[in-house]
Amino acid sequence: SPHPACFHGPMTRKGKTLYLHVHDLPRSPLILQGIFSPVANVCLLRTRESLSFAQQTRALLSDGRVRIELPAEKCDPISTVVAVDFAEEPDWPEVQTKPRKEILHDLASHASSQQ
């Protein structure tokens, strides 16, 4: 996943487009948050059919939230990909990761403290 806590499922991105991979039929609107660039369009990748969306725009109260309406009847039974096109390339949030060595050290330290 390219971004922390932006979406509850898997994501990929290319340029100004973020792809949300939806594996279950949605019971409520999809929520994307933490990216503050204006959204130009939201559509189903397979058919390019536009989807209704609303974006919070008041800077002081906004958490960069975009609400996307994805009707269950438009979903693929296995996996649906929703393309979110931004007007300009967003300042993507960075995923915070540790080097592998540091992760292994932390795991070893935790395991030895449990004994």
N, C-alpha and C positions, 0 to 999 in steps of 0.2 A: 504494500500500500504506500503510495507516494506521500501521504499526509496524515498526521496524527489527528484522530477524532473529528475529521471532516464529515465522514459518512459512516454509517454502521456496517457497511459491507466492503467488499474488495473494490479497488479503484485502480485505474491506469490513467496515464495522461500523455498527450502529444501536443506540443506547442500551446495554443490557447484553448485546447479542449480537454476536459476532464471526463472520463468514461466511468460511469457507475455501473457495476455488475450486480444485478438484482436476481437472486436465485429463488426467492420465495415470492408468492403473490402478495402484493402490498395490501395491508389492512388500513393504512392511513397514508397521507402524503409522504413522499421521501423528503428528508431534511438534509441539506448540505450546509455546513457552517464553517466559519473561520477563514473564508476567502472573501476579500472585500472589493474585488474588481467587479464592474458591472457585467451582468450576464446578458449576452446578445440573443441567445436562442437556446432552447432545450428541446431535444427530439429523440425519438427512438432511432437507434443506429441502423437497424435492419431496414426500416421503411422510410426513414427521414421524416416521419410524421411529427409535426410540432406538438409539444406538450405544454399545457398551461403551467405557468410558474409565477411566483411572487418573490421579490427580493426586498429585504429591509434596506432602507436607504438612509435613515437618520443616523449619522455617524456616532453621536454620543451614546445612543441606546443600542446600536447594532452589534451583533456578534457575527456579522457576515453571513446571516442565515438566508438560505434560499429554500422555499417550499415548492416542491414539484408534485403536480397531480399526475399520478400514473394509474389509470383505471386497470383493474385486474383483467378485463376482457382484451386489453391490448398487449398483455404480457405473453411471452413465449412460455410454454409449460416447463422448460428446463432452465433457461437463463435469458434474461432480458438485459440489453445494454442501453443505457440512457446517456446520450452525448450532451454535455453542458458546454456550450461555446461561449467564451468570454469575449467582450469587445476588444480587450487588449490582454496581453499575457499577464496573468496575475503575479504578484510577488508571493510565490508559493511558500507556505510554511515548511520549515525543515523538520524532518523526522530526526529525533534525537536517538542516536544509537551509540553503543559502546563497542570498542574493538573486541574481537573474539577472545583474545588473551585475557582481557579484563573481565569478561563475562565468565570464562572458565575459572579464573581466580576467585571471583565472587561466589560461584557455585561450590568450589572446594572449601572456601572459608565457612560458608553456611553449613555444609555437610559436616565439617569437623566440629563446629559449635553445637551440633545436634547430638553428638555422641557423649 
